[in-house]
Every structure is written in structure tokens, then in C-alpha cells.
Amino acid sequence: MRVAVLLVPLLLLAACKDEPRFEDRYDKAAKEIEARAKAMDADIAKSDAAAASEGLQPAAKPSNAPTSSGE
């Protein structure tokens, strides 16, 4: 019985050591997100450059709607 009482806290402590800390998990996720973002930016830049070189990009449209006549 005494062995079981002493063994349970040791098992719980051993199980906690295997769990990575929040900061470690956060850093890993942040690095993965940053790598994905850089890859997306590179793909977009590559496709924009290809479209520009082939003249496939349409003319820029005005960002504002035409003004109203007030009627």
C-alpha cells in the first residue's frame, strides 16, 4: 500500500515531463505559420511576375464608385 502511495506521484511527475511547455508549442507554431506565409508570398510574387511579363494583368480599376448626380 505504501508503495502505491509513493508510486502515484512519481508517475504523475514523469507524465508531466513529457508534455512540452506552452512557450515551446507557441514558438513552434509561430515558426510554422511564418514559414507558410513566406511560401505563400513567394508563390504570389512568382505568379504576379509571370502574369506581368505575359501582359495578363488587367488595368487597375478605380477604388471609388463614380459620384452621384444627386437626383
Buried (B, 14 or more C-beta within 10 A) or exposed (E): EEEEEEEEEEEEEEEEEEEEEEEEEEEEEEEEEEEEEEEEEEEEEEEEEEEEEEEEEEEEEEEEEEEEEEE
